[in-house]
Amino acid sequence: MAALGAVDYKAVGLEGFGKPDGFLQRQTGRWMSQLEGYAAFDEWTGFKELPDVERIVSWLEGNLPRDFTSGIFHGDCHLANTMFAPDSPELVAFVDWELATIGDPLIDLG
């Protein structure tokens, strides 16, 4: 993920791929909207299981980095979205790119 985030997205033709301006400021609202969308499912018990979510969102919004270096952001980085070489532990691909954009690639590392 660090190597991907370090790619010069402009040099590889991805300058118009995302909206890096205000990227970090948009994240907590997007995450909260996703959580609220779970209300459509009968199994969702609401925020009872996440009692500190509002406090966490408030902390994140109050502690946003002042700036960041924009890079390629996968958006769904975890082991199931990686492929390794069949004969070595070398990472050869990231898959499942529908959440990708240009943003703060450190979120992927987090």
C-alpha positions in Angstrom: 0.0 0.0 0.0 2.9 2.4 0.7 4.3 1.8 -2.7 0.9 2.4 -4.4 0.4 5.6 -2.4 3.7 6.9 -3.5 2.9 6.5 -7.2 2.7 10.0 -8.9 -0.9 9.7 -9.9 -0.6 12.7 -12.3 2.4 11.1 -14.1 0.4 7.9 -14.7 -2.6 9.7 -16.1 -5.0 9.7 -13.1 -5.2 13.4 -12.5 -9.0 13.6 -13.0 -9.7 10.3 -11.3 -10.7 11.7 -7.9 -11.2 14.9 -5.8 -8.3 15.1 -3.5 -9.3 18.6 -2.3 -11.3 18.2 0.9 -10.9 14.5 0.9 -10.2 14.1 4.6 -13.0 16.4 5.5 -15.5 14.3 3.6 -14.7 11.0 5.2 -16.5 11.0 8.5 -19.7 12.1 6.9 -19.4 9.4 4.3 -18.8 6.7 7.0 -21.7 7.9 9.0 -24.0 7.8 6.0 -22.9 4.2 5.4 -23.7 3.3 9.0 -27.1 5.0 8.8 -27.8 3.1 5.6 -27.7 -0.2 7.6 -31.1 0.8 9.1 -32.7 -0.7 6.0 -31.7 -4.2 7.3 -33.9 -5.8 10.0 -30.8 -7.2 11.7 -29.3 -3.8 12.3 -29.8 -2.8 15.9 -28.6 0.8 15.4 -25.9 2.5 17.2 -26.5 0.5 20.4 -23.6 -1.7 19.5 -21.4 1.3 18.6 -22.0 3.5 21.7 -18.9 5.7 21.1 -19.3 6.3 17.4 -20.4 9.9 17.8 -17.5 10.6 20.1 -15.1 9.0 17.7 -16.5 11.0 14.7 -16.2 14.2 16.8 -12.6 13.4 17.7 -11.6 12.5 14.1 -13.2 15.8 12.8 -11.4 17.8 15.5 -8.0 16.1 14.8 -7.8 16.0 11.0 -4.3 16.5 9.6 -3.9 20.0 8.2 -2.6 18.6 4.9 -1.7 15.4 3.3 0.1 14.2 0.1 -2.6 13.1 -2.3 -2.1 9.6 -3.8 -3.9 6.6 -5.2 -6.3 5.4 -2.5 -7.6 1.8 -2.9 -10.4 2.3 -0.3 -10.9 -1.4 0.6 -7.4 -2.6 1.5 -7.3 -6.0 3.3 -5.9 -9.4 2.9 -8.8 -10.7 0.9 -8.2 -8.0 -1.8 -4.6 -9.0 -2.4 -3.0 -11.6 -4.7 0.4 -13.1 -4.1 2.7 -14.9 -6.4 2.1 -18.7 -6.5 5.7 -19.5 -5.7 6.7 -16.7 -3.3 5.3 -14.3 -0.7 5.6 -11.5 -3.2 2.5 -9.3 -3.5 1.6 -9.1 -7.2 -1.8 -7.4 -7.3 -4.6 -5.6 -5.4 -8.1 -6.5 -6.5 -11.6 -5.0 -5.9 -11.0 -1.4 -7.0 -14.5 0.0 -7.0 -13.8 2.3 -4.0 -10.5 3.6 -5.4 -9.9 7.3 -5.8 -7.3 10.0 -5.3 -7.1 10.8 -1.6 -5.0 10.3 1.4 -3.3 6.9 0.9 -2.4 6.7 4.6 -6.0 5.7 5.3 -5.3 2.5 3.4 -2.3 1.9 5.5 -4.4 2.5 8.7 
